[in-house]
């Protein structure tokens, strides 16, 4: 489920809801688009891209390129050491496989800190060491200290990688500038909450609430402050305020479910959601049921229950992209490709602006080997005004072309082997040869 409903995780600050179903390919986490049009929800019914190697567990393959005679898999990561190994490391390697820490591995690969993915000025994904990224952003801001957008980018990355102490300093300067907006106050309050500075967090979040009266997230984070203080009544009051502000906020409904479950049990939590969602204002609101399914989607033993609630969400509003996304992802996890295709086919126009739906539909069509429909879909998506969707179409088109080329090569090899003339056996000794 989304981080903003987990009291112990970094909460969202941008007011967007992700609901967090498990990806269709078995990957968990919020179903959000990644930079560069990367696959956000996995492949329907498989582990990752069908154009690559499927793995389960925490394994990885380390092999030379020559180990893949039919082409490098689409989901392969090519790692090129950029630093010269020390003599000590060379001696140890000569003795056999060597276990290194994660920090040592990044250092050997030439990264200053863990490798993180960012985008260059062309929108292409590149890898850079975390420390180099943060240092670069600090210098970028220092060049123009009055540029609050540079400071916001730095603060966002600091929060993303849990450098909360420095993030508080940066956000504090933004708020003190007098030009801060509500999101700046919200981010600062969230950071102070993570640092357990509850009094400061409460005051900052109330400021964000005043600046953004139509945003439910200040109220949700104030609920977390109340939770840390052990004030259950105040916590519920803030949650209900968040729902009243935006009844389509999945995170608010998920928080209500979690709060009620913690106070009593799962059945009462479901009853509380159903009762609150029975008002006339929620006739077409899928958010309450999307929130419930998120609590059951991650575990295989409860996935059927998640599908029941996801279906109810689609029944509430069959045009809700998030409801379609979570149900198609759940179908994909069960390997029901026909159900994924049947569900998403009527909604192809929505995919022009939603890379997540496009991904799940593409994966289902491809794994069902409906190549004609795959080609038609990718051609349509390539004309999308959305950059992520367009990039997704380009990348998947390359992958499909590579797959078809490999198939053709395999067919040619099999045909050549079948048409190769059998060797003529030698005639018996003393006789003439034909």
C-alpha positions as CSV (number, residue, x, y, z in Angstrom):
1,X,0.0,0.0,0.0
2,X,1.1,3.6,-0.4
3,X,3.7,4.9,2.0
4,X,1.5,7.7,3.2
5,X,-0.8,5.1,5.0
6,X,2.1,3.4,6.7
7,X,3.0,5.3,9.8
8,X,6.6,4.1,9.8
9,X,7.4,4.9,6.2
10,X,8.3,8.1,4.3
11,X,4.9,9.6,3.4
12,X,3.9,11.1,0.1
13,X,3.9,14.9,0.0
14,X,2.7,15.6,-3.5
15,X,-1.0,14.8,-2.9
16,X,-1.1,11.9,-5.3
17,X,-2.5,8.5,-4.5
18,X,-0.9,5.3,-5.7
19,X,-2.8,2.6,-3.6
20,X,0.1,0.3,-4.0
21,X,-1.2,-3.0,-5.5
22,X,1.3,-5.7,-6.2
23,X,2.5,-5.4,-9.8
24,X,1.2,-7.7,-12.4
25,X,4.5,-9.4,-12.8
26,X,5.0,-10.1,-9.1
27,X,6.7,-6.9,-8.2
28,X,5.4,-5.1,-5.2
29,X,5.0,-1.4,-4.6
30,X,3.0,1.5,-5.8
31,X,1.8,1.3,-9.3
32,X,3.4,4.4,-10.6
33,X,5.1,5.3,-13.8
34,X,8.9,5.4,-13.7
35,X,11.2,7.8,-15.4
36,X,11.8,7.1,-19.1
37,X,8.7,5.0,-19.5
38,X,10.0,2.1,-17.5
39,X,7.6,-0.7,-16.7
40,X,5.7,0.4,-13.6
41,X,3.8,-2.7,-12.7
42,X,5.7,-5.7,-14.1
43,X,4.4,-8.2,-16.7
44,X,1.0,-9.7,-16.4
45,X,1.4,-13.1,-15.0
46,X,5.2,-13.3,-15.1
47,X,8.3,-12.1,-13.3
48,X,9.3,-9.1,-15.2
49,X,9.5,-8.5,-18.9
50,X,8.8,-11.4,-21.2
51,X,11.6,-10.2,-23.4
52,X,14.2,-10.9,-20.7
53,X,15.1,-13.5,-18.1
54,X,12.5,-14.4,-15.5
55,X,13.8,-14.7,-12.0
56,X,12.3,-15.4,-8.6
57,X,13.8,-14.7,-5.2
58,X,16.8,-12.5,-4.7
59,X,19.0,-14.1,-7.3
60,X,20.9,-12.5,-10.2
61,X,22.9,-13.9,-13.1
62,X,26.5,-12.8,-13.5
63,X,27.8,-13.9,-16.9
64,X,29.7,-12.6,-19.9
65,X,27.8,-11.3,-22.9
66,X,28.8,-14.4,-24.8
67,X,26.6,-16.4,-22.5
68,X,23.6,-15.0,-24.3
69,X,24.0,-16.1,-28.0
70,X,20.5,-15.1,-28.9
71,X,20.9,-11.6,-27.7
72,X,21.1,-9.8,-24.4
73,X,17.8,-10.0,-22.5
74,X,15.7,-6.9,-22.4
75,X,15.8,-6.8,-18.6
76,X,19.6,-7.4,-18.3
77,X,21.8,-4.9,-16.5
78,X,25.2,-4.4,-18.0
79,X,27.8,-3.5,-15.3
80,X,31.2,-2.2,-16.4
81,X,33.8,-1.7,-13.6
82,X,35.1,1.9,-13.9
83,X,37.9,1.7,-11.3
84,X,41.1,-0.3,-11.4
85,X,41.0,-3.2,-8.9
86,X,43.7,-3.0,-6.2
87,X,46.5,-5.6,-6.0
88,X,44.9,-6.9,-2.8
89,X,41.6,-7.5,-4.6
90,X,43.3,-9.2,-7.5
91,X,45.1,-11.6,-5.2
92,X,41.8,-12.4,-3.4
93,X,40.0,-13.0,-6.7
94,X,42.7,-15.4,-7.8
95,X,41.8,-17.5,-4.7
96,X,38.2,-17.8,-5.9
97,X,34.8,-16.1,-5.5
98,X,34.9,-13.2,-3.1
99,X,32.2,-11.8,-0.8
100,X,32.1,-8.0,-0.6
101,X,29.8,-5.6,1.2
102,X,27.3,-3.5,-0.8
103,X,29.4,-0.4,-0.1
104,X,32.6,-2.2,-1.4
105,X,30.7,-3.3,-4.5
106,X,29.6,0.3,-5.4
107,X,33.1,1.5,-4.8
108,X,34.5,-1.1,-7.2
109,X,32.0,-0.1,-9.8
110,X,33.2,3.5,-9.5
111,X,30.1,4.9,-7.7
112,X,30.4,7.3,-4.8
113,X,27.7,5.7,-2.7
114,X,24.8,3.5,-3.9
115,X,23.9,3.8,-7.6
116,X,20.7,5.7,-8.2
117,X,18.9,6.3,-11.5
118,X,18.3,9.8,-12.7
119,X,17.5,11.3,-16.1
120,X,19.8,13.4,-18.3
121,X,18.7,16.5,-20.2
122,X,17.3,14.2,-22.9
123,X,15.1,12.3,-20.5
124,X,17.3,9.2,-20.8
125,X,17.9,7.1,-17.6
126,X,21.5,7.2,-16.3
127,X,23.1,5.9,-13.1
128,X,25.1,8.0,-10.7
129,X,26.4,7.6,-7.1
130,X,24.1,8.9,-4.5
131,X,26.7,11.0,-2.8
132,X,27.7,12.5,-6.2
133,X,24.0,13.2,-6.9
134,X,23.4,15.0,-3.6
135,X,26.7,16.9,-3.8
136,X,25.9,18.0,-7.4
137,X,22.4,19.2,-6.3
138,X,24.0,21.2,-3.4
139,X,26.4,22.9,-5.7
140,X,23.6,23.6,-8.2
141,X,21.6,25.4,-5.5
142,X,24.7,27.2,-4.2
143,X,25.1,28.8,-7.6
144,X,21.7,30.5,-7.2
145,X,20.7,30.4,-3.6
146,X,17.5,32.4,-4.3
147,X,16.3,29.8,-6.8
148,X,13.7,27.9,-4.6
149,X,13.1,25.3,-7.3
150,X,16.7,24.2,-7.1
151,X,16.3,23.9,-3.3
152,X,13.1,21.9,-3.7
153,X,14.8,19.4,-6.0
154,X,17.6,18.9,-3.4
155,X,15.1,18.6,-0.6
156,X,13.0,16.0,-2.6
157,X,16.1,13.8,-3.1
158,X,17.2,14.2,0.5
159,X,13.8,13.0,1.7
160,X,13.7,10.2,-0.9
161,X,16.9,8.8,0.4
162,X,16.0,9.5,4.1
163,X,18.5,12.2,4.8
164,X,16.0,14.0,6.9
165,X,18.3,16.1,9.0
166,X,19.7,17.9,6.0
167,X,16.2,17.9,4.3
168,X,14.8,19.8,7.3
169,X,17.5,22.5,7.0
170,X,16.9,23.0,3.3
171,X,13.1,23.0,3.7
172,X,13.4,25.4,6.7
173,X,15.3,27.9,4.5
174,X,12.6,27.6,1.8
175,X,9.8,28.2,4.3
176,X,11.7,31.1,5.9
177,X,12.1,32.7,2.5
178,X,8.5,34.0,2.6
179,X,7.9,32.6,-0.9
180,X,7.1,29.0,0.2
181,X,3.9,27.3,-1.0
182,X,1.8,24.8,0.8
183,X,3.7,21.8,-0.5
184,X,6.9,23.2,1.0
185,X,5.2,23.5,4.4
186,X,3.9,19.9,4.0
187,X,7.3,18.5,3.1
188,X,8.9,20.3,6.1
189,X,6.2,18.9,8.4
190,X,6.6,15.4,7.1
191,X,10.4,15.7,7.6
192,X,10.0,16.9,11.2
193,X,7.6,14.1,11.8
194,X,10.2,11.6,10.7
195,X,12.7,13.2,13.0
196,X,10.2,12.8,15.8
197,X,10.0,16.6,16.4
198,X,6.3,16.3,17.0
199,X,5.5,19.8,18.3
200,X,7.3,21.4,15.3
201,X,5.6,18.9,12.9
202,X,2.2,19.7,14.3
203,X,2.7,23.5,13.8
204,X,4.1,23.1,10.4
205,X,1.4,20.7,9.2
206,X,-1.3,23.0,10.4
207,X,0.3,25.8,8.4
208,X,0.2,23.5,5.4
209,X,-3.4,22.8,6.1
210,X,-4.3,26.5,6.1
211,X,-2.4,27.0,2.8
212,X,-4.0,24.0,1.2
213,X,-7.5,23.6,2.6
214,X,-8.5,21.2,-0.3
215,X,-5.5,18.9,0.2
216,X,-6.2,15.8,2.4
217,X,-2.5,15.1,3.1
218,X,-1.8,17.6,5.9
219,X,-4.7,16.1,7.8
220,X,-3.3,12.6,7.2
221,X,0.1,13.5,8.6
222,X,-1.5,15.3,11.5
223,X,-3.2,12.0,12.2
224,X,0.2,10.4,12.4
225,X,1.4,13.0,14.8
226,X,-1.6,12.1,17.0
227,X,-0.8,8.4,16.6
228,X,2.8,9.1,17.8
229,X,1.3,10.8,20.9
230,X,-1.1,8.0,21.5
231,X,-4.2,10.1,21.0
232,X,-6.5,7.8,19.2
233,X,-9.6,10.1,19.2
234,X,-7.6,13.0,17.7
235,X,-6.1,10.6,15.1
236,X,-9.5,9.5,13.9
237,X,-10.7,13.1,13.8
238,X,-7.9,14.0,11.4
239,X,-8.5,10.9,9.2
240,X,-12.2,11.7,8.8
241,X,-11.3,15.3,8.0
242,X,-9.0,14.0,5.2
243,X,-11.8,11.9,3.8
244,X,-14.2,14.8,3.9
245,X,-11.8,17.0,2.0
246,X,-11.2,14.4,-0.8
247,X,-13.4,11.4,-0.8
248,X,-11.5,10.0,-3.8
249,X,-8.2,9.9,-1.8
250,X,-7.3,6.2,-1.6
251,X,-4.7,6.9,1.1
252,X,-7.3,8.5,3.4
253,X,-9.6,5.4,3.1
254,X,-6.6,3.1,3.7
255,X,-5.7,5.0,6.8
256,X,-9.2,4.6,8.1
257,X,-9.1,0.9,7.5
258,X,-5.7,0.5,9.2
259,X,-6.8,2.7,12.1
260,X,-10.0,0.7,12.7
261,X,-8.3,-2.6,12.3
262,X,-5.6,-1.6,14.9
263,X,-8.4,-0.5,17.3
264,X,-10.5,-3.7,16.8
265,X,-10.2,-6.2,14.0
266,X,-10.4,-6.7,10.2
267,X,-14.1,-7.3,10.0
268,X,-14.9,-4.1,11.8
269,X,-12.5,-2.2,9.6
270,X,-14.3,-3.5,6.5
271,X,-17.6,-2.6,8.0
272,X,-16.4,0.9,8.9
273,X,-15.3,1.5,5.3
274,X,-18.5,0.1,3.8
275,X,-20.6,2.2,6.1
276,X,-18.7,5.4,5.4
277,X,-18.7,4.7,1.7
278,X,-22.5,4.1,1.5
279,X,-23.3,7.8,1.3
280,X,-24.9,9.2,-2.0
281,X,-21.7,11.1,-2.6
282,X,-19.8,7.8,-3.0
283,X,-22.0,6.1,-5.6
284,X,-19.3,6.3,-8.2
285,X,-16.4,6.4,-5.9
286,X,-14.0,3.4,-6.3
287,X,-11.4,4.7,-3.8
288,X,-12.8,2.9,-0.6
289,X,-12.6,-0.5,-2.3
290,X,-9.3,0.2,-3.9
291,X,-8.0,0.9,-0.5
292,X,-9.3,-2.4,1.0
293,X,-7.8,-4.5,-1.8
294,X,-4.4,-3.1,-1.1
295,X,-4.3,-4.8,2.2
296,X,-4.8,-8.2,0.6
297,X,-3.0,-8.0,-2.7
298,X,0.6,-8.6,-1.5
299,X,0.0,-12.1,-0.1
300,X,-0.8,-15.0,-2.3
301,X,-3.1,-16.6,0.2
302,X,-5.3,-13.5,0.4
303,X,-5.1,-12.5,-3.3
304,X,-8.6,-13.9,-4.1
305,X,-10.0,-11.6,-1.4
306,X,-8.2,-8.7,-3.0
307,X,-9.7,-9.6,-6.4
308,X,-13.2,-9.5,-4.9
309,X,-12.6,-6.0,-3.6
310,X,-11.0,-4.8,-6.8
311,X,-14.0,-6.1,-8.8
312,X,-16.2,-4.1,-6.4
313,X,-14.1,-1.0,-7.2
314,X,-14.6,-1.5,-10.9
315,X,-18.3,-2.1,-10.4
316,X,-18.4,1.3,-8.6
317,X,-16.7,3.1,-11.4
318,X,-15.6,1.2,-14.5
319,X,-13.8,4.2,-15.9
320,X,-11.5,4.8,-12.9
321,X,-8.0,4.1,-14.2
322,X,-6.7,3.1,-10.8
323,X,-9.5,0.6,-10.3
324,X,-8.7,-0.9,-13.7
325,X,-5.0,-1.0,-12.9
326,X,-5.3,-2.9,-9.6
327,X,-7.8,-5.4,-11.0
328,X,-5.7,-6.1,-14.1
329,X,-2.6,-6.4,-11.9
330,X,-4.3,-9.0,-9.7
331,X,-5.5,-11.0,-12.8
332,X,-2.0,-10.9,-14.1
333,X,-0.6,-12.3,-10.9
334,X,-2.9,-15.2,-11.2
335,X,-1.8,-15.7,-14.9
336,X,-5.3,-15.0,-16.2
337,X,-4.2,-13.2,-19.4
338,X,-7.6,-13.4,-21.0
339,X,-9.2,-11.6,-18.1
340,X,-6.6,-8.8,-18.3
341,X,-7.2,-8.4,-22.0
342,X,-11.0,-8.5,-21.7
343,X,-10.9,-5.9,-18.9
344,X,-8.5,-3.4,-20.5
345,X,-9.3,-3.7,-24.2
346,X,-12.3,-1.3,-24.0
347,X,-10.0,1.3,-22.3
348,X,-7.3,1.6,-25.0
349,X,-7.9,5.4,-25.3
350,X,-7.0,5.8,-21.6
351,X,-3.6,4.3,-22.3
352,X,-2.6,7.2,-24.4
353,X,-2.1,9.1,-21.1
354,X,-1.6,6.3,-18.5
355,X,1.6,4.3,-19.0
356,X,0.6,1.9,-16.2
357,X,-2.5,0.7,-18.0
358,X,-0.6,0.5,-21.3
359,X,2.1,-1.7,-19.6
360,X,-0.4,-4.2,-18.2
361,X,-2.3,-4.4,-21.5
362,X,0.9,-4.8,-23.5
363,X,2.3,-7.5,-21.3
364,X,-0.9,-9.5,-21.5
365,X,-1.2,-9.3,-25.2
366,X,2.5,-10.1,-25.7
367,X,2.5,-13.1,-23.4
368,X,-0.7,-14.3,-25.1
369,X,1.3,-13.9,-28.4
370,X,-1.3,-11.6,-30.0
371,X,1.5,-9.9,-31.9
372,X,-0.8,-8.1,-34.4
373,X,-2.6,-6.4,-31.5
374,X,0.7,-5.7,-29.8
375,X,2.0,-3.9,-33.0
376,X,-1.2,-1.9,-33.4
377,X,-1.1,-0.9,-29.7
378,X,2.5,0.3,-29.8
379,X,1.9,2.2,-33.0
380,X,-1.0,4.1,-31.4
381,X,1.0,4.7,-28.2
382,X,3.9,6.1,-30.1
383,X,1.7,9.1,-31.1
384,X,0.8,9.8,-27.5
385,X,1.3,13.4,-26.2
386,X,2.5,11.9,-22.9
387,X,6.3,11.6,-22.9
388,X,6.3,8.5,-20.6
389,X,3.8,6.7,-22.8
390,X,5.7,7.6,-26.0
391,X,9.0,6.4,-24.5
392,X,7.3,3.2,-23.3
393,X,6.1,2.5,-26.8
394,X,9.5,3.1,-28.3
395,X,11.3,0.8,-25.8
396,X,8.7,-1.9,-26.1
397,X,8.8,-1.7,-29.9
398,X,12.6,-2.3,-29.9
399,X,12.1,-5.3,-27.5
400,X,9.4,-6.8,-29.7
401,X,11.6,-6.4,-32.8
402,X,14.5,-8.1,-31.0
403,X,12.2,-11.0,-29.9
404,X,10.9,-11.5,-33.5
405,X,14.4,-11.5,-34.9
406,X,15.4,-14.1,-32.4
407,X,12.4,-16.2,-33.3
408,X,13.3,-15.9,-37.0
409,X,16.9,-16.9,-36.4
410,X,15.8,-20.0,-34.4
411,X,13.4,-21.0,-37.2
412,X,16.1,-20.6,-39.8
413,X,18.5,-22.7,-37.7
414,X,15.9,-25.4,-37.2
415,X,15.0,-25.4,-40.9
416,X,18.7,-25.7,-41.9
417,X,19.2,-28.6,-39.5
418,X,16.2,-30.4,-40.9
419,X,17.2,-29.9,-44.5
420,X,20.8,-30.9,-44.0
421,X,21.4,-34.2,-46.1
422,X,22.2,-37.2,-44.1
423,X,25.7,-38.7,-44.6
424,X,26.0,-41.6,-47.1
425,X,27.1,-44.7,-45.3
426,X,30.2,-46.5,-46.6
427,X,29.7,-49.5,-48.8
428,X,30.7,-52.9,-47.5
429,X,34.4,-53.7,-47.7
430,X,35.6,-54.7,-51.2
431,X,32.5,-53.2,-53.0
432,X,32.2,-50.1,-55.1
433,X,31.1,-46.9,-53.5
434,X,28.0,-45.1,-54.9
